[in-house]
Amino acid sequence: MRKGIHPEYGPVVFRDRAADYTFLTRSTMTSEKTIEWEDGNTYPVVDVEISDASHPFYTGTARVLDTAGRVERFERRYGKKG
């Protein structure tokens, strides 16, 4: 890597306020806000709107669509080719 053209890559805490969930990872994102982590160190914290803890796909609360009914309706409307 060339020096001076890449952003700094370091530890950052991401916090999902909706699920009251935080995790420590490495990222190029920065923040003025900081948080004291479980290991006693202080890290920048980035608030996110959604994470794997609150997203319906990952939590199992996603709606199941009636795909068979939608396909049949499409075929009735536009005709079945073939």
Secondary structure, 3 states (H helix, E strand, C coil): CCCCCCCCCEEEEEEECCCCEEEEEEECCCCCCEEECCCCCEEEEEEECCCCCCCHHHHCCCCCCCHHHHHHHHHHHHCCCC
